[in-house]
Amino acid sequence: MKIAIANDHAGTDYKFDLIKALEAEHEFTNFGTDASDSVDYPDFVHPLAESIEKGDCELGILICGSGNGVCMTANKHQDVRAALCWTEEISALARQHNNANVVCIPARFVSFEEAKAIVTKFLSEPFEGGRHERRVNKISC
């Protein structure tokens, strides 16, 4: 699967570690910063979201300190459904019930092992459709 990944300065280490852990199963396009110097996360989120909208990448991973800024920015895009996830169960439900196509990780609040489990679960879960599809179709303005 082709995955878009981006981060701000708080998520650089997790980004590289996630790519290393998952690159055998997925192809990654890196839209994030590769340094730990302070940056403005929207500069990295918008290109990732555009890649999802265009269909260049199937799913996305965003990483920042709290996960909130990247999530809010990504959700400004019409065809992006970004979910802030801090447990495996939340990431599974985001895919199953909300057809989320971007997972947002709060790097300052979860360990790397937790982040890896959240992302792995997110990438493996299908959308259930059914009653959830009707709801998801009402999200976009």
Buried (B, 14 or more C-beta within 10 A) or exposed (E): EEBBBBBBBBBBEBBBBBBEBBEEEBEBBBBBBEEEEEBEBBBBBBBBBBBBBEEEBBBBBBBBBBBEBBBBBBBEBEEBBBBBBBEBEBBBBBBBBBBBBBBBBBBEEBEBEBBBBBBBBBBEBEBBEEEBEEEBEEEEE
